[in-house]
Amino acid sequence: MKSQIIGYWENFDGNVAEIAQNHITRLKDMLCDEISKARHTFDSFHKELKKQLKQLYKTRRNERF
């Protein structure tokens, strides 16, 4: 029984790694075209995320002093 459980988790780890790699490949393919809607949407998301993180960092930094 214990070996079956270990085997299950070993297979699960491999499946997760494969699924993650497939997602990475798909995202890279979608974003490689600099004029695509997907790339534009991602760039907007990335810009806003950086802006919010920068603001959060400044806020937290000021709270310490």
Backbone as CSV, one residue per row, in Angstrom:
resi,resn,N_x,N_y,N_z,CA_x,CA_y,CA_z,C_x,C_y,C_z
1,MET,0.827,-1.198,0.000,0.000,0.000,0.000,0.871,1.262,0.000
2,LYS,1.899,1.271,0.861,2.761,2.447,0.944,3.447,2.722,-0.393
3,SER,3.884,1.674,-1.076,4.548,1.865,-2.373,3.576,2.404,-3.417
4,GLN,2.303,2.038,-3.304,1.302,2.573,-4.228,1.118,4.076,-4.015
5,ILE,1.126,4.487,-2.763,0.971,5.909,-2.448,2.171,6.691,-2.960
6,ILE,3.364,6.159,-2.735,4.573,6.818,-3.225,4.535,6.913,-4.744
7,GLY,4.146,5.836,-5.403,4.037,5.839,-6.862,3.037,6.866,-7.360
8,TYR,1.920,6.990,-6.648,0.906,7.978,-7.020,1.496,9.381,-6.982
9,TRP,2.194,9.713,-5.890,2.740,11.059,-5.753,3.865,11.318,-6.739
10,GLU,4.650,10.302,-7.056,5.694,10.473,-8.070,5.068,10.779,-9.425
11,ASN,4.003,10.065,-9.774,3.301,10.332,-11.034,2.643,11.706,-11.008
12,PHE,2.066,12.056,-9.874,1.412,13.356,-9.730,2.415,14.481,-9.946
13,ASP,3.588,14.369,-9.330,4.638,15.379,-9.508,4.999,15.535,-10.976
14,GLY,5.170,14.421,-11.657,5.514,14.463,-13.078,4.418,15.102,-13.904
15,ASN,3.173,14.780,-13.583,2.042,15.354,-14.315,1.957,16.860,-14.105
16,VAL,2.153,17.305,-12.883,2.094,18.735,-12.591,3.200,19.466,-13.340
17,ALA,4.400,18.899,-13.331,5.518,19.524,-14.041,5.226,19.613,-15.534
18,GLU,4.664,18.564,-16.097,4.343,18.559,-17.531,3.248,19.577,-17.852
19,ILE,2.233,19.632,-17.024,1.144,20.589,-17.231,1.672,22.016,-17.136
20,ALA,2.502,22.283,-16.134,3.078,23.620,-15.976,3.921,23.992,-17.188
21,GLN,4.725,23.072,-17.670,5.565,23.354,-18.832,4.713,23.619,-20.069
22,ASN,3.626,22.881,-20.217,2.715,23.123,-21.340,2.106,24.524,-21.264
23,HIS,1.745,24.955,-20.058,1.207,26.312,-19.887,2.258,27.368,-20.227
24,ILE,3.474,27.157,-19.767,4.558,28.102,-20.055,4.770,28.224,-21.555
25,THR,4.822,27.093,-22.236,5.021,27.092,-23.690,3.878,27.815,-24.391
26,ARG,2.666,27.529,-23.980,1.497,28.157,-24.611,1.496,29.671,-24.394
27,LEU,1.801,30.097,-23.174,1.848,31.538,-22.890,2.944,32.230,-23.688
28,LYS,4.108,31.616,-23.768,5.193,32.204,-24.557,4.784,32.352,-26.014
29,ASP,4.119,31.333,-26.550,3.658,31.393,-27.939,2.639,32.517,-28.137
30,MET,1.749,32.681,-27.174,0.722,33.716,-27.285,1.310,35.119,-27.186
31,LEU,2.370,35.275,-26.397,2.907,36.606,-26.117,4.063,37.011,-27.019
32,CYS,4.524,36.117,-27.874,5.685,36.446,-28.707,5.354,37.483,-29.786
33,ASP,4.100,37.577,-30.197,3.677,38.562,-31.193,3.399,39.889,-30.490
34,GLU,4.280,40.857,-30.684,4.204,42.117,-29.943,2.980,42.970,-30.271
35,ILE,2.290,42.675,-31.366,1.110,43.478,-31.719,-0.204,42.727,-31.490
36,SER,-0.126,41.547,-30.887,-1.345,40.764,-30.655,-2.147,41.332,-29.484
37,LYS,-3.425,41.006,-29.466,-4.298,41.435,-28.376,-3.826,40.829,-27.054
38,ALA,-3.400,39.572,-27.095,-2.922,38.909,-25.878,-1.713,39.638,-25.307
39,ARG,-0.785,40.016,-26.163,0.417,40.727,-25.702,0.051,42.093,-25.137
40,HIS,-0.848,42.800,-25.814,-1.284,44.118,-25.337,-1.951,43.997,-23.966
41,THR,-2.811,43.008,-23.815,-3.502,42.788,-22.545,-2.507,42.449,-21.442
42,PHE,-1.552,41.569,-21.756,-0.543,41.201,-20.764,0.314,42.398,-20.373
43,ASP,0.734,43.185,-21.348,1.559,44.360,-21.056,0.817,45.350,-20.153
44,SER,-0.475,45.539,-20.405,-1.283,46.425,-19.557,-1.372,45.875,-18.136
45,PHE,-1.607,44.569,-18.032,-1.660,43.917,-16.723,-0.327,44.066,-15.988
46,HIS,0.767,43.825,-16.687,2.102,43.892,-16.094,2.413,45.305,-15.605
47,LYS,2.076,46.283,-16.411,2.318,47.683,-16.044,1.537,48.048,-14.780
48,GLU,0.272,47.670,-14.729,-0.565,47.977,-13.569,-0.082,47.224,-12.329
49,LEU,0.337,45.985,-12.494,0.850,45.203,-11.371,2.099,45.854,-10.781
50,LYS,3.021,46.273,-11.650,4.234,46.945,-11.171,3.884,48.233,-10.430
51,LYS,2.929,48.979,-10.964,2.504,50.236,-10.337,1.944,49.978,-8.939
52,GLN,1.093,48.976,-8.823,0.486,48.668,-7.530,1.512,48.143,-6.534
53,LEU,2.430,47.304,-6.992,3.466,46.784,-6.099,4.391,47.893,-5.618
54,LYS,4.715,48.805,-6.511,5.564,49.936,-6.134,4.864,50.781,-5.072
55,GLN,3.579,51.037,-5.265,2.810,51.819,-4.299,2.720,51.087,-2.963
56,LEU,2.486,49.793,-3.001,2.424,49.000,-1.775,3.755,49.040,-1.034
57,TYR,4.848,48.917,-1.769,6.183,48.979,-1.171,6.401,50.323,-0.483
58,LYS,6.041,51.407,-1.163,6.205,52.741,-0.579,5.361,52.888,0.684
59,THR,4.130,52.407,0.637,3.234,52.497,1.786,3.796,51.723,2.968
60,ARG,4.213,50.497,2.718,4.761,49.662,3.796,6.056,50.248,4.342
61,ARG,6.854,50.791,3.473,8.128,51.381,3.890,7.880,52.587,4.792
62,ASN,6.914,53.411,4.424,6.581,54.593,5.221,5.954,54.226,6.567
63,GLU,5.258,53.094,6.628,4.636,52.661,7.878,5.685,52.272,8.916
64,ARG,6.840,51.838,8.466,7.891,51.412,9.395,8.581,52.594,10.054
65,PHE,8.532,53.757,9.423,9.273,54.908,9.950,8.375,55.918,10.583
